[in-house]
């Protein structure tokens, strides 16, 4: 979807590979502190994607591709191979590894692809309050909604994915990836369905609704209430336990058919962890958090990397209540001090001259190191921030006087608390009262029902986010998508997004990007601030720690980690 210039090669930043460390003892368990909020094992659901499933489970629930250090899709040939077949109709042939087997002994099969497509195609609906609504709570249907069928014999290792005539999806390598392909046999057993493939082929609404109910919530993660039988692994690690006190424990999967993990146990400490205490207890070997999110964190004894991420730090606005009109949303954008926020909070520990992290972010969907970024984002020039004189008449046009804007985010987060405080100071003169509604239990679905704006990274994510393809970013504004927490809808934006996914002609891409940004700066469903800065640190003595400031986080290659002390 985007052509880019690599200003920062995150994959080149390797932490803690120290000469002579082989003489030290290898640590049998590594703590991985990441500011994701593990809500679901199923990264295809809204809660799973927003909760950071890709950063936690990419080496537990594998797929044909994963997100690499520069944000690009990387083939995982241990899982299987995918090949595009020449022809008028886009067709992809998938072949799963013949040796592939889940940790519960059930072979991986094309049934898993059929379940993923069915859940994310958008074609299975049921009656709702306002008409037909999707059965499956998919984070995004991008790409999957363009697929006509998945040819699969139940239990087979081969599948052929055929797209609809006239449709083409350029970033097809983002489909059927890590943390998204769920075990179809578990869904079938739990829903009381003999075969997922047969159920999808017959499309019986009652049967599909049973599958959907399990797919939506059956893989939810609740500390101290985890039936591990429901969470078989297709990767080097499997889930052993999850508790509020002991973290999410991943252990070596004895059924894994690829290279065994070099460290047998990884303990994931998510965002609600007392990180300072864990650091004091020496229970952490890898840190991957938003820069400045934990105040006065002592990282002595670590190799520290401060880098701009591919996630977009932004305010996602409701399209109801105080922000029901675009005039009100534009008024708020005028007073939000975007330039000042970047100067103070947007580039801690680094000073990029161009590309990622080099200035306030002026696009929702185009990466700052893209060739198209600068020429397509001229409309952002109207919104440097701090324009209280301009905000007041815009509020009057909206018929809104002295509004209160409640900004929610996953707390505690010192940088985001500072962000809200700075916005409150800047907007006060315009008659806008900004309230910090951050909470340890906050989730973006509260937008419009308790809060008026979400402060987070791409698609409101509290932790690792973003990729080179920008699929999640585009979906967060596409009508009816799970990640579209503000319930924004514009048919022209949807059409542009579909065109960008199918067209790689540079002139067309630039024109479409420019039209999209002009539209979005006018309707203001979100206010981009800056590329989300990340702090990624590896304990001294760590081998094979590689910075990945994307949705996959530092844990993208955790099975290669070795820590010696």
C-alpha positions as a Python dict, from the first residue, in 0.01 Angstrom:
ca = {
    (1, 'X'): (0, 0, 0),
    (2, 'X'): (291, 234, 61),
    (3, 'X'): (640, 271, -82),
    (4, 'X'): (885, 388, 180),
    (5, 'X'): (1232, 521, 236),
    (6, 'X'): (1400, 348, 530),
    (7, 'X'): (1521, 640, 740),
    (8, 'X'): (1559, 425, 1051),
    (9, 'X'): (1640, 60, 1013),
    (10, 'X'): (1511, -67, 1345),
    (11, 'X'): (1626, -416, 1262),
    (12, 'X'): (1985, -294, 1276),
    (13, 'X'): (1955, -200, 1642),
    (14, 'X'): (2062, -504, 1837),
    (15, 'X'): (2078, -495, 2214),
    (16, 'X'): (2317, -649, 2457),
    (17, 'X'): (2526, -888, 2248),
    (18, 'X'): (2836, -860, 2463),
    (19, 'X'): (3175, -1011, 2391),
    (20, 'X'): (3276, -1279, 2635),
    (21, 'X'): (2924, -1332, 2774),
    (22, 'X'): (2935, -1700, 2677),
    (23, 'X'): (3133, -1764, 2994),
    (24, 'X'): (2832, -1658, 3201),
    (25, 'X'): (2541, -1879, 3299),
    (26, 'X'): (2230, -1879, 3081),
    (27, 'X'): (1916, -1761, 3258),
    (28, 'X'): (1640, -2025, 3219),
    (29, 'X'): (1355, -1773, 3231),
    (30, 'X'): (1337, -1421, 3082),
    (31, 'X'): (1090, -1155, 3191),
    (32, 'X'): (939, -954, 2904),
    (33, 'X'): (779, -628, 3018),
    (34, 'X'): (552, -486, 2747),
    (35, 'X'): (278, -225, 2773),
    (36, 'X'): (27, -440, 2587),
    (37, 'X'): (-295, -540, 2761),
    (38, 'X'): (-356, -910, 2684),
    (39, 'X'): (-734, -933, 2655),
    (40, 'X'): (-763, -1217, 2404),
    (41, 'X'): (-549, -1491, 2251),
    (42, 'X'): (-736, -1421, 1927),
    (43, 'X'): (-559, -1131, 1755),
    (44, 'X'): (-831, -1115, 1491),
    (45, 'X'): (-1090, -984, 1735),
    (46, 'X'): (-1122, -618, 1826),
    (47, 'X'): (-1004, -675, 2183),
    (48, 'X'): (-722, -906, 2075),
    (49, 'X'): (-582, -665, 1817),
    (50, 'X'): (-614, -361, 2044),
    (51, 'X'): (-473, -555, 2340),
    (52, 'X'): (-145, -635, 2166),
    (53, 'X'): (-185, -1002, 2075),
    (54, 'X'): (77, -962, 1800),
    (55, 'X'): (338, -843, 2052),
    (56, 'X'): (273, -1132, 2289),
    (57, 'X'): (165, -1433, 2084),
    (58, 'X'): (355, -1413, 1753),
    (59, 'X'): (575, -1702, 1868),
    (60, 'X'): (286, -1890, 2030),
    (61, 'X'): (19, -1868, 1761),
    (62, 'X'): (213, -1863, 1434),
    (63, 'X'): (100, -1797, 1077),
    (64, 'X'): (227, -1759, 724),
    (65, 'X'): (370, -1413, 799),
    (66, 'X'): (465, -1193, 1093),
    (67, 'X'): (557, -824, 1122),
    (68, 'X'): (933, -771, 1104),
    (69, 'X'): (1150, -498, 1261),
    (70, 'X'): (1091, -246, 982),
    (71, 'X'): (716, -311, 982),
    (72, 'X'): (723, -537, 678),
    (73, 'X'): (551, -878, 651),
    (74, 'X'): (808, -1158, 679),
    (75, 'X'): (735, -1513, 567),
    (76, 'X'): (738, -1781, 838),
    (77, 'X'): (820, -2091, 638),
    (78, 'X'): (818, -2306, 951),
    (79, 'X'): (440, -2263, 953),
    (80, 'X'): (393, -2297, 579),
    (81, 'X'): (434, -2132, 241),
    (82, 'X'): (216, -1895, 42),
    (83, 'X'): (247, -1827, -329),
    (84, 'X'): (51, -1599, -560),
    (85, 'X'): (-65, -1774, -877),
    (86, 'X'): (-57, -1581, -1208),
    (87, 'X'): (-397, -1516, -1364),
    (88, 'X'): (-679, -1269, -1412),
    (89, 'X'): (-833, -1350, -1073),
    (90, 'X'): (-602, -1305, -775),
    (91, 'X'): (-534, -1650, -630),
    (92, 'X'): (-302, -1752, -346),
    (93, 'X'): (-193, -2108, -281),
    (94, 'X'): (-119, -2192, 81),
    (95, 'X'): (59, -2505, 197),
    (96, 'X'): (98, -2577, 567),
    (97, 'X'): (407, -2757, 691),
    (98, 'X'): (335, -3132, 681),
    (99, 'X'): (490, -3163, 1028),
    (100, 'X'): (276, -2884, 1175),
    (101, 'X'): (84, -2989, 1484),
    (102, 'X'): (-73, -2802, 1773),
    (103, 'X'): (58, -2854, 2124),
    (104, 'X'): (-247, -3070, 2197),
    (105, 'X'): (-147, -3311, 1920),
    (106, 'X'): (-402, -3203, 1657),
    (107, 'X'): (-241, -3124, 1319),
    (108, 'X'): (-264, -2775, 1177),
    (109, 'X'): (-490, -2769, 873),
    (110, 'X'): (-662, -2547, 619),
    (111, 'X'): (-966, -2554, 849),
    (112, 'X'): (-787, -2279, 1043),
    (113, 'X'): (-775, -2059, 730),
    (114, 'X'): (-1143, -2119, 660),
    (115, 'X'): (-1234, -2011, 1013),
    (116, 'X'): (-1020, -1698, 986),
    (117, 'X'): (-1173, -1601, 653),
    (118, 'X'): (-1528, -1668, 768),
    (119, 'X'): (-1478, -1460, 1082),
    (120, 'X'): (-1321, -1166, 899),
    (121, 'X'): (-1504, -1167, 566),
    (122, 'X'): (-1797, -963, 699),
    (123, 'X'): (-2045, -1182, 510),
    (124, 'X'): (-2200, -1352, 813),
    (125, 'X'): (-2453, -1121, 978),
    (126, 'X'): (-2753, -1134, 1209),
    (127, 'X'): (-3039, -905, 1304),
    (128, 'X'): (-2942, -619, 1535),
    (129, 'X'): (-3097, -307, 1680),
    (130, 'X'): (-3021, -99, 1370),
    (131, 'X'): (-3049, -374, 1109),
    (132, 'X'): (-2805, -648, 1014),
    (133, 'X'): (-2483, -656, 1219),
    (134, 'X'): (-2174, -880, 1187),
    (135, 'X'): (-2181, -1205, 1382),
    (136, 'X'): (-1805, -1195, 1428),
    (137, 'X'): (-1636, -915, 1622),
    (138, 'X'): (-1352, -879, 1371),
    (139, 'X'): (-1095, -607, 1426),
    (140, 'X'): (-1071, -558, 1049),
    (141, 'X'): (-1209, -721, 736),
    (142, 'X'): (-939, -567, 512),
    (143, 'X'): (-841, -815, 240),
    (144, 'X'): (-1063, -1089, 377),
    (145, 'X'): (-1378, -917, 251),
    (146, 'X'): (-1233, -934, -102),
    (147, 'X'): (-1196, -1314, -91),
    (148, 'X'): (-1459, -1509, -283),
    (149, 'X'): (-1377, -1850, -136),
    (150, 'X'): (-1120, -2064, 43),
    (151, 'X'): (-1093, -2405, -121),
    (152, 'X'): (-1013, -2661, 149),
    (153, 'X'): (-1074, -3026, 214),
    (154, 'X'): (-1128, -3067, 591),
    (155, 'X'): (-803, -3163, 760),
    (156, 'X'): (-591, -3091, 451),
    (157, 'X'): (-257, -2911, 456),
    (158, 'X'): (-343, -2725, 134),
    (159, 'X'): (-575, -2431, 67),
    (160, 'X'): (-643, -2213, -234),
    (161, 'X'): (-769, -1863, -166),
    (162, 'X'): (-957, -1708, -458),
    (163, 'X'): (-1041, -1339, -460),
    (164, 'X'): (-1354, -1192, -610),
    (165, 'X'): (-1338, -1109, -982),
    (166, 'X'): (-1230, -749, -1027),
    (167, 'X'): (-1085, -724, -676),
    (168, 'X'): (-717, -721, -598),
    (169, 'X'): (-545, -691, -262),
    (170, 'X'): (-180, -586, -294),
    (171, 'X'): (-79, -641, 72),
    (172, 'X'): (-205, -1003, 68),
    (173, 'X'): (93, -1104, 281),
    (174, 'X'): (-79, -939, 579),
    (175, 'X'): (-348, -1211, 568),
    (176, 'X'): (-348, -1534, 770),
    (177, 'X'): (-60, -1417, 986),
    (178, 'X'): (80, -1473, 1333),
    (179, 'X'): (-153, -1420, 1631),
    (180, 'X'): (-453, -1440, 1397),
    (181, 'X'): (-488, -1801, 1284),
    (182, 'X'): (-686, -1971, 1559),
    (183, 'X'): (-725, -2349, 1614),
    (184, 'X'): (-1045, -2436, 1428),
    (185, 'X'): (-1075, -2769, 1609),
    (186, 'X'): (-1110, -2589, 1943),
    (187, 'X'): (-1379, -2359, 1803),
    (188, 'X'): (-1565, -2657, 1656),
    (189, 'X'): (-1552, -2857, 1979),
    (190, 'X'): (-1655, -2564, 2197),
    (191, 'X'): (-1940, -2460, 1968),
    (192, 'X'): (-2062, -2816, 1919),
    (193, 'X'): (-1997, -2803, 1543),
    (194, 'X'): (-1873, -3123, 1371),
    (195, 'X'): (-1668, -2938, 1107),
    (196, 'X'): (-1580, -2571, 1061),
    (197, 'X'): (-1532, -2620, 686),
    (198, 'X'): (-1875, -2779, 645),
    (199, 'X'): (-2037, -2516, 864),
    (200, 'X'): (-1894, -2235, 653),
    (201, 'X'): (-1985, -2406, 327),
    (202, 'X'): (-2347, -2461, 429),
    (203, 'X'): (-2362, -2116, 598),
    (204, 'X'): (-2642, -2219, 836),
    (205, 'X'): (-2708, -1902, 1042),
    (206, 'X'): (-2764, -2090, 1368),
    (207, 'X'): (-2444, -2291, 1333),
    (208, 'X'): (-2241, -1990, 1226),
    (209, 'X'): (-2372, -1790, 1521),
    (210, 'X'): (-2248, -2060, 1760),
    (211, 'X'): (-1904, -2047, 1600),
    (212, 'X'): (-1906, -1669, 1614),
    (213, 'X'): (-1993, -1658, 1982),
    (214, 'X'): (-1693, -1873, 2065),
    (215, 'X'): (-1459, -1696, 1822),
    (216, 'X'): (-1554, -1360, 1974),
    (217, 'X'): (-1499, -1444, 2341),
    (218, 'X'): (-1393, -1806, 2384),
    (219, 'X'): (-1023, -1716, 2375),
    (220, 'X'): (-1051, -1420, 2614),
    (221, 'X'): (-774, -1397, 2872),
    (222, 'X'): (-867, -1355, 3236),
    (223, 'X'): (-591, -1384, 3498),
    (224, 'X'): (-631, -1683, 3733),
    (225, 'X'): (-924, -1816, 3524),
    (226, 'X'): (-755, -1981, 3228),
    (227, 'X'): (-840, -2324, 3090),
    (228, 'X'): (-517, -2389, 2900),
    (229, 'X'): (-683, -2669, 2700),
    (230, 'X'): (-856, -2398, 2496),
    (231, 'X'): (-525, -2235, 2403),
    (232, 'X'): (-314, -2487, 2209),
    (233, 'X'): (-2, -2349, 2046),
    (234, 'X'): (130, -2369, 1690),
    (235, 'X'): (463, -2206, 1777),
    (236, 'X'): (782, -2251, 1980),
    (237, 'X'): (603, -2149, 2303),
    (238, 'X'): (269, -2235, 2459),
    (239, 'X'): (71, -2073, 2741),
    (240, 'X'): (142, -2240, 3074),
    (241, 'X'): (-44, -2006, 3312),
    (242, 'X'): (-169, -1653, 3360),
    (243, 'X'): (-213, -1481, 3693),
    (244, 'X'): (-215, -1127, 3827),
    (245, 'X'): (83, -1201, 4051),
    (246, 'X'): (298, -1428, 3832),
    (247, 'X'): (231, -1280, 3488),
    (248, 'X'): (159, -1462, 3163),
    (249, 'X'): (393, -1760, 3157),
    (250, 'X'): (500, -1906, 2822),
    (251, 'X'): (694, -2233, 2816),
    (252, 'X'): (861, -2444, 2551),
    (253, 'X'): (614, -2623, 2325),
    (254, 'X'): (741, -2981, 2304),
    (255, 'X'): (534, -3042, 1990),
    (256, 'X'): (695, -2756, 1795),
    (257, 'X'): (847, -2888, 1473),
    (258, 'X'): (1092, -2603, 1405),
    (259, 'X'): (1406, -2491, 1587),
    (260, 'X'): (1345, -2523, 1961),
    (261, 'X'): (1337, -2198, 2162),
    (262, 'X'): (1676, -2110, 2307),
    (263, 'X'): (1525, -2009, 2644),
    (264, 'X'): (1263, -2251, 2778),
    (265, 'X'): (1048, -1999, 2965),
    (266, 'X'): (932, -1641, 2900),
    (267, 'X'): (724, -1447, 3153),
    (268, 'X'): (522, -1163, 3000),
    (269, 'X'): (461, -872, 3235),
    (270, 'X'): (181, -662, 3079),
    (271, 'X'): (94, -295, 3123),
    (272, 'X'): (-78, -330, 3459),
    (273, 'X'): (244, -463, 3616),
    (274, 'X'): (436, -264, 3878),
    (275, 'X'): (735, -240, 3646),
    (276, 'X'): (958, -56, 3889),
    (277, 'X'): (914, -333, 4142),
    (278, 'X'): (980, -605, 3883),
    (279, 'X'): (1295, -423, 3776),
    (280, 'X'): (1406, -400, 4139),
    (281, 'X'): (1341, -774, 4175),
    (282, 'X'): (1552, -838, 3862),
    (283, 'X'): (1253, -1020, 3712),
    (284, 'X'): (1279, -842, 3376),
    (285, 'X'): (1528, -899, 3094),
    (286, 'X'): (1349, -716, 2812),
    (287, 'X'): (1153, -389, 2829),
    (288, 'X'): (925, -263, 2550),
    (289, 'X'): (712, 33, 2657),
    (290, 'X'): (601, 376, 2544),
    (291, 'X'): (885, 623, 2598),
    (292, 'X'): (825, 822, 2915),
    (293, 'X'): (523, 615, 3014),
    (294, 'X'): (683, 501, 3342),
    (295, 'X'): (829, 796, 3530),
    (296, 'X'): (1186, 768, 3662),
    (297, 'X'): (1230, 409, 3545),
    (298, 'X'): (1582, 289, 3625),
    (299, 'X'): (1725, 111, 3320),
    (300, 'X'): (2081, 81, 3443),
    (301, 'X'): (2214, -260, 3347),
    (302, 'X'): (2025, -247, 3015),
    (303, 'X'): (2114, -157, 2659),
    (304, 'X'): (1852, 112, 2590),
    (305, 'X'): (1708, 211, 2252),
    (306, 'X'): (1485, 519, 2222),
    (307, 'X'): (1316, 500, 1882),
    (308, 'X'): (1015, 635, 1693),
    (309, 'X'): (755, 365, 1638),
    (310, 'X'): (537, 290, 1339),
    (311, 'X'): (232, 349, 1555),
    (312, 'X'): (56, 686, 1532),
    (313, 'X'): (6, 861, 1867),
    (314, 'X'): (-332, 1025, 1828),
    (315, 'X'): (-664, 1133, 1972),
    (316, 'X'): (-953, 923, 1842),
    (317, 'X'): (-1267, 1133, 1869),
    (318, 'X'): (-1623, 1022, 1922),
    (319, 'X'): (-1868, 1119, 1648),
    (320, 'X'): (-2149, 1167, 1897),
    (321, 'X'): (-2210, 1381, 2204),
    (322, 'X'): (-1990, 1686, 2227),
    (323, 'X'): (-1816, 1582, 1903),
    (324, 'X'): (-2129, 1505, 1700),
    (325, 'X'): (-2038, 1774, 1446),
    (326, 'X'): (-1718, 1808, 1245),
    (327, 'X'): (-1713, 2178, 1343),
    (328, 'X'): (-1670, 2080, 1709),
    (329, 'X'): (-1399, 1828, 1621),
    (330, 'X'): (-1214, 2087, 1414),
    (331, 'X'): (-1239, 2340, 1697),
    (332, 'X'): (-1075, 2094, 1933),
    (333, 'X'): (-802, 2019, 1677),
    (334, 'X'): (-727, 2389, 1645),
    (335, 'X'): (-645, 2425, 2013),
    (336, 'X'): (-464, 2090, 2063),
    (337, 'X'): (-94, 2198, 2071),
    (338, 'X'): (41, 1943, 1823),
    (339, 'X'): (376, 2113, 1765),
    (340, 'X'): (435, 2176, 2135),
    (341, 'X'): (341, 1818, 2222),
    (342, 'X'): (592, 1683, 1971),
    (343, 'X'): (867, 1917, 2093),
    (344, 'X'): (824, 1809, 2455),
    (345, 'X'): (705, 1449, 2435),
    (346, 'X'): (740, 1323, 2078),
    (347, 'X'): (1112, 1255, 2038),
    (348, 'X'): (1271, 1165, 2372),
    (349, 'X'): (1629, 1052, 2331),
    (350, 'X'): (1642, 1090, 1954),
    (351, 'X'): (1645, 1372, 1699),
    (352, 'X'): (1549, 1257, 1351),
    (353, 'X'): (1599, 1504, 1066),
    (354, 'X'): (1344, 1336, 841),
    (355, 'X'): (1105, 1043, 832),
    (356, 'X'): (970, 871, 1142),
    (357, 'X'): (986, 1082, 1457),
    (358, 'X'): (1105, 1399, 1282),
    (359, 'X'): (804, 1621, 1355),
    (360, 'X'): (433, 1635, 1436),
    (361, 'X'): (248, 1358, 1253),
    (362, 'X'): (33, 1492, 970),
    (363, 'X'): (-129, 1174, 842),
    (364, 'X'): (-343, 897, 987),
    (365, 'X'): (-259, 631, 730),
    (366, 'X'): (61, 725, 544),
    (367, 'X'): (393, 653, 714),
    (368, 'X'): (616, 955, 779),
    (369, 'X'): (903, 794, 585),
    (370, 'X'): (686, 737, 279),
    (371, 'X'): (755, 912, -51),
    (372, 'X'): (390, 1018, -48),
    (373, 'X'): (384, 1163, 302),
    (374, 'X'): (499, 1524, 252),
    (375, 'X'): (317, 1597, -75),
    (376, 'X'): (-14, 1452, 51),
    (377, 'X'): (-43, 1620, 391),
    (378, 'X'): (-64, 1993, 314),
    (379, 'X'): (-404, 2020, 483),
    (380, 'X'): (-240, 1959, 821),
    (381, 'X'): (-80, 2305, 802),
    (382, 'X'): (-401, 2459, 934),
    (383, 'X'): (-364, 2271, 1262),
    (384, 'X'): (-27, 2337, 1432),
    (385, 'X'): (-223, 2376, 1757),
    (386, 'X'): (-272, 2644, 2018),
    (387, 'X'): (-510, 2845, 1796),
    (388, 'X'): (-766, 2946, 2058),
    (389, 'X'): (-881, 3242, 1849),
    (390, 'X'): (-974, 3006, 1567),
    (391, 'X'): (-1128, 2746, 1796),
    (392, 'X'): (-1389, 2981, 1943),
    (393, 'X'): (-1576, 3064, 1618),
    (394, 'X'): (-1557, 2697, 1516),
    (395, 'X'): (-1732, 2605, 1842),
    (396, 'X'): (-1995, 2869, 1773),
    (397, 'X'): (-2054, 2720, 1427),
    (398, 'X'): (-2107, 2385, 1594),
    (399, 'X'): (-2357, 2534, 1839),
    (400, 'X'): (-2140, 2415, 2126),
    (401, 'X'): (-2049, 2636, 2416),
    (402, 'X'): (-1797, 2565, 2694),
    (403, 'X'): (-1774, 2193, 2617),
    (404, 'X'): (-1611, 1937, 2843),
    (405, 'X'): (-1391, 1680, 2670),
    (406, 'X'): (-1307, 1363, 2864),
    (407, 'X'): (-988, 1197, 2735),
    (408, 'X'): (-945, 829, 2817),
    (409, 'X'): (-632, 613, 2803),
    (410, 'X'): (-492, 305, 2973),
    (411, 'X'): (-334, 424, 3297),
    (412, 'X'): (-89, 455, 3454),
    (413, 'X'): (99, 630, 3174),
    (414, 'X'): (301, 935, 3266),
    (415, 'X'): (358, 1058, 2910),
    (416, 'X'): (-9, 1036, 2822),
    (417, 'X'): (-104, 1205, 3150),
    (418, 'X'): (131, 1490, 3054),
    (419, 'X'): (-24, 1498, 2707),
    (420, 'X'): (-374, 1545, 2849),
    (421, 'X'): (-252, 1813, 3091),
    (422, 'X'): (-85, 2009, 2810),
    (423, 'X'): (-398, 1986, 2595),
    (424, 'X'): (-610, 2105, 2889),
    (425, 'X'): (-383, 2408, 2940),
    (426, 'X'): (-387, 2497, 2569),
    (427, 'X'): (-763, 2458, 2520),
    (428, 'X'): (-877, 2633, 2837),
    (429, 'X'): (-858, 2977, 2674),
    (430, 'X'): (-1091, 2857, 2399),
    (431, 'X'): (-1355, 2765, 2656),
    (432, 'X'): (-1290, 2392, 2629),
    (433, 'X'): (-1249, 2198, 2953),
    (434, 'X'): (-1036, 1888, 2911),
    (435, 'X'): (-1066, 1617, 3178),
    (436, 'X'): (-817, 1335, 3231),
    (437, 'X'): (-1027, 1016, 3221),
    (438, 'X'): (-734, 774, 3218),
    (439, 'X'): (-798, 450, 3406),
    (440, 'X'): (-622, 115, 3470),
    (441, 'X'): (-931, -56, 3327),
    (442, 'X'): (-988, 174, 3030),
    (443, 'X'): (-1067, 18, 2691),
    (444, 'X'): (-1139, 210, 2369),
    (445, 'X'): (-1493, 72, 2345),
    (446, 'X'): (-1580, 327, 2615),
    (447, 'X'): (-1550, 599, 2349),
    (448, 'X'): (-1883, 775, 2320),
    (449, 'X'): (-2008, 614, 2640),
    (450, 'X'): (-1806, 775, 2918),
    (451, 'X'): (-1527, 941, 2727),
    (452, 'X'): (-1515, 1175, 2427),
    (453, 'X'): (-1163, 1098, 2302),
    (454, 'X'): (-918, 808, 2325),
    (455, 'X'): (-547, 881, 2358),
    (456, 'X'): (-339, 595, 2225),
    (457, 'X'): (-138, 468, 1932),
    (458, 'X'): (-275, 330, 1604),
    (459, 'X'): (-639, 226, 1646),
    (460, 'X'): (-626, 339, 2010),
    (461, 'X'): (-374, 70, 2108),
    (462, 'X'): (-216, 123, 2453),
    (463, 'X'): (108, -54, 2356),
    (464, 'X'): (297, -175, 2046),
    (465, 'X'): (124, -76, 1723),
    (466, 'X'): (169, -1, 1356),
    (467, 'X'): (311, -170, 1048),
    (468, 'X'): (449, -74, 709),
    (469, 'X'): (129, -170, 529),
    (470, 'X'): (-88, 50, 751),
    (471, 'X'): (-376, -198, 743),
    (472, 'X'): (-472, -133, 1105),
    (473, 'X'): (-453, 243, 1059),
    (474, 'X'): (-679, 237, 753),
    (475, 'X'): (-927, 0, 921),
    (476, 'X'): (-955, 230, 1221),
    (477, 'X'): (-1145, 479, 1002),
    (478, 'X'): (-1326, 239, 767),
    (479, 'X'): (-1702, 220, 816),
    (480, 'X'): (-1818, -60, 1044),
    (481, 'X'): (-1475, -198, 1138),
    (482, 'X'): (-1414, -324, 1491),
    (483, 'X'): (-1110, -98, 1531),
    (484, 'X'): (-1319, 205, 1431),
    (485, 'X'): (-1398, 297, 1792),
    (486, 'X'): (-1526, 644, 1702),
    (487, 'X'): (-1784, 496, 1461),
    (488, 'X'): (-1671, 731, 1187),
    (489, 'X'): (-1818, 664, 843),
    (490, 'X'): (-1753, 815, 504),
    (491, 'X'): (-1823, 628, 184),
    (492, 'X'): (-1562, 818, -13),
    (493, 'X'): (-1290, 738, 241),
    (494, 'X'): (-1390, 370, 223),
    (495, 'X'): (-1363, 376, -156),
    (496, 'X'): (-1020, 543, -139),
    (497, 'X'): (-897, 280, 105),
    (498, 'X'): (-1017, 0, -123),
    (499, 'X'): (-844, 164, -422),
    (500, 'X'): (-516, 208, -235),
    (501, 'X'): (-520, -161, -147),
    (502, 'X'): (-541, -251, -516),
    (503, 'X'): (-344, 19, -700),
    (504, 'X'): (33, 68, -695),
    (505, 'X'): (53, 335, -967),
    (506, 'X'): (250, 616, -800),
    (507, 'X'): (42, 899, -948),
    (508, 'X'): (-283, 738, -843),
    (509, 'X'): (-150, 659, -495),
    (510, 'X'): (-38, 1020, -439),
    (511, 'X'): (-370, 1157, -559),
    (512, 'X'): (-566, 917, -341),
    (513, 'X'): (-350, 983, -35),
    (514, 'X'): (-395, 1357, -80),
    (515, 'X'): (-771, 1328, -121),
    (516, 'X'): (-796, 1106, 186),
    (517, 'X'): (-599, 1346, 406),
    (518, 'X'): (-793, 1650, 283),
    (519, 'X'): (-1113, 1468, 369),
    (520, 'X'): (-991, 1355, 711),
    (521, 'X'): (-852, 1695, 812),
    (522, 'X'): (-1190, 1842, 721),
    (523, 'X'): (-1403, 1585, 906),
    (524, 'X'): (-1147, 1527, 1186),
    (525, 'X'): (-1236, 1179, 1318),
    (526, 'X'): (-889, 1168, 1476),
    (527, 'X'): (-613, 1415, 1560),
    (528, 'X'): (-265, 1274, 1482),
    (529, 'X'): (6, 1394, 1721),
    (530, 'X'): (339, 1218, 1651),
    (531, 'X'): (493, 879, 1579),
    (532, 'X'): (458, 694, 1909),
    (533, 'X'): (807, 689, 2068),
    (534, 'X'): (917, 357, 2215),
    (535, 'X'): (1172, 257, 2478),
    (536, 'X'): (1308, -88, 2398),
    (537, 'X'): (1578, -218, 2631),
    (538, 'X'): (1767, -545, 2663),
    (539, 'X'): (1942, -658, 2978),
    (540, 'X'): (2320, -672, 2965),
    (541, 'X'): (2413, -1023, 2858),
    (542, 'X'): (2119, -1054, 2618),
    (543, 'X'): (2182, -1217, 2280),
    (544, 'X'): (1954, -1180, 1977),
    (545, 'X'): (1749, -896, 2119),
    (546, 'X'): (1635, -696, 1813),
    (547, 'X'): (1439, -371, 1828),
    (548, 'X'): (1098, -393, 1662),
    (549, 'X'): (893, -73, 1717),
    (550, 'X'): (583, -212, 1543),
    (551, 'X'): (274, -409, 1641),
    (552, 'X'): (497, -717, 1693),
    (553, 'X'): (712, -549, 1957),
    (554, 'X'): (1043, -674, 2088),
    (555, 'X'): (889, -1019, 2141),
    (556, 'X'): (874, -1089, 1768),
    (557, 'X'): (1177, -1324, 1797),
    (558, 'X'): (1162, -1421, 2164),
    (559, 'X'): (1239, -1782, 2078),
    (560, 'X'): (1593, -1668, 1981),
    (561, 'X'): (1659, -1482, 2308),
    (562, 'X'): (1944, -1590, 2533),
    (563, 'X'): (2028, -1400, 2852),
    (564, 'X'): (2354, -1477, 3032),
    (565, 'X'): (2445, -1343, 3375),
}
